[in-house]
Amino acid sequence: MGTVLTATDTRWSPAHFYAANGWGATAQLGALFSYWLLASGITTYRSARRVPKPTTQSQDGVVRELRMQRSMP
Protein backbone atom coordinates (compact mmCIF):
# COMPACT_ATOMS: atom_id res chain seq x y z
CA MET A 1 0.00 0.00 0.00
CA GLY A 2 1.21 3.44 -0.80
CA THR A 3 1.31 6.42 1.53
CA VAL A 4 -0.75 9.47 0.71
CA LEU A 5 1.01 12.77 1.38
CA THR A 6 -0.88 16.00 1.76
CA ALA A 7 0.35 19.59 1.82
CA THR A 8 0.32 19.66 5.63
CA ASP A 9 2.35 16.44 5.87
CA THR A 10 5.23 17.88 3.89
CA ARG A 11 5.38 21.10 5.92
CA TRP A 12 5.11 19.61 9.41
CA SER A 13 8.35 18.60 11.06
CA PRO A 14 8.78 17.30 14.62
CA ALA A 15 11.99 19.31 14.92
CA HIS A 16 9.97 22.52 14.81
CA PHE A 17 7.39 21.27 17.32
CA TYR A 18 9.43 19.83 20.21
CA ALA A 19 11.74 21.85 22.43
CA ALA A 20 15.49 21.29 22.41
CA ASN A 21 15.52 19.92 25.96
CA GLY A 22 13.14 17.11 25.02
CA TRP A 23 10.28 18.10 27.31
CA GLY A 24 8.30 20.14 24.86
CA ALA A 25 7.10 23.66 25.49
CA THR A 26 3.62 22.49 26.49
CA ALA A 27 4.90 20.13 29.18
CA GLN A 28 7.16 22.77 30.66
CA LEU A 29 4.39 25.35 30.90
CA GLY A 30 2.06 22.76 32.37
CA ALA A 31 4.59 21.91 35.06
CA LEU A 32 5.12 25.57 35.93
CA PHE A 33 1.36 26.15 36.09
CA SER A 34 0.96 23.11 38.38
CA TYR A 35 3.65 24.36 40.75
CA TRP A 36 2.06 27.84 40.76
CA LEU A 37 -1.36 26.37 41.61
CA LEU A 38 0.17 24.28 44.40
CA ALA A 39 1.98 27.27 45.90
CA SER A 40 -1.07 29.54 45.75
CA GLY A 41 -3.25 26.83 47.30
CA ILE A 42 -0.85 26.29 50.18
CA THR A 43 -0.58 30.04 50.74
CA THR A 44 -4.34 30.46 50.77
CA TYR A 45 -4.82 27.54 53.15
CA ARG A 46 -2.17 28.78 55.56
CA SER A 47 -3.45 32.36 55.61
CA ALA A 48 -7.00 31.18 56.35
CA ARG A 49 -5.82 29.49 59.54
CA ARG A 50 -4.39 32.76 60.88
CA VAL A 51 -7.76 34.51 61.21
CA PRO A 52 -8.27 35.16 64.93
CA LYS A 53 -11.35 33.61 66.46
CA PRO A 54 -13.50 35.82 68.67
CA THR A 55 -13.00 35.18 72.36
CA THR A 56 -15.83 34.20 74.66
CA GLN A 57 -15.25 37.34 76.71
CA SER A 58 -16.09 39.65 73.81
CA GLN A 59 -19.13 37.56 72.92
CA ASP A 60 -20.41 37.71 76.50
CA GLY A 61 -20.02 41.48 76.50
CA VAL A 62 -22.12 41.80 73.35
CA VAL A 63 -24.82 39.54 74.78
CA ARG A 64 -24.93 41.52 78.03
CA GLU A 65 -25.18 44.79 76.13
CA LEU A 66 -28.07 43.48 74.02
CA ARG A 67 -29.90 42.25 77.11
CA MET A 68 -29.49 45.64 78.75
CA GLN A 69 -30.88 47.39 75.68
CA ARG A 70 -33.93 45.11 75.61
CA SER A 71 -34.67 45.61 79.30
CA MET A 72 -34.66 49.42 78.99
CA PRO A 73 -38.15 50.96 78.61
C-alpha positions in Angstrom: 0.0 0.0 0.0 1.2 3.4 -0.8 1.3 6.4 1.5 -0.7 9.5 0.7 1.0 12.8 1.4 -0.9 16.0 1.8 0.3 19.6 1.8 0.3 19.7 5.6 2.4 16.4 5.9 5.2 17.9 3.9 5.4 21.1 5.9 5.1 19.6 9.4 8.4 18.6 11.1 8.8 17.3 14.6 12.0 19.3 14.9 10.0 22.5 14.8 7.4 21.3 17.3 9.4 19.8 20.2 11.7 21.8 22.4 15.5 21.3 22.4 15.5 19.9 26.0 13.1 17.1 25.0 10.3 18.1 27.3 8.3 20.1 24.9 7.1 23.7 25.5 3.6 22.5 26.5 4.9 20.1 29.2 7.2 22.8 30.7 4.4 25.4 30.9 2.1 22.8 32.4 4.6 21.9 35.1 5.1 25.6 35.9 1.4 26.1 36.1 1.0 23.1 38.4 3.6 24.4 40.8 2.1 27.8 40.8 -1.4 26.4 41.6 0.2 24.3 44.4 2.0 27.3 45.9 -1.1 29.5 45.7 -3.3 26.8 47.3 -0.9 26.3 50.2 -0.6 30.0 50.7 -4.3 30.5 50.8 -4.8 27.5 53.2 -2.2 28.8 55.6 -3.4 32.4 55.6 -7.0 31.2 56.3 -5.8 29.5 59.5 -4.4 32.8 60.9 -7.8 34.5 61.2 -8.3 35.2 64.9 -11.3 33.6 66.5 -13.5 35.8 68.7 -13.0 35.2 72.4 -15.8 34.2 74.7 -15.3 37.3 76.7 -16.1 39.6 73.8 -19.1 37.6 72.9 -20.4 37.7 76.5 -20.0 41.5 76.5 -22.1 41.8 73.4 -24.8 39.5 74.8 -24.9 41.5 78.0 -25.2 44.8 76.1 -28.1 43.5 74.0 -29.9 42.2 77.1 -29.5 45.6 78.8 -30.9 47.4 75.7 -33.9 45.1 75.6 -34.7 45.6 79.3 -34.7 49.4 79.0 -38.2 51.0 78.6 
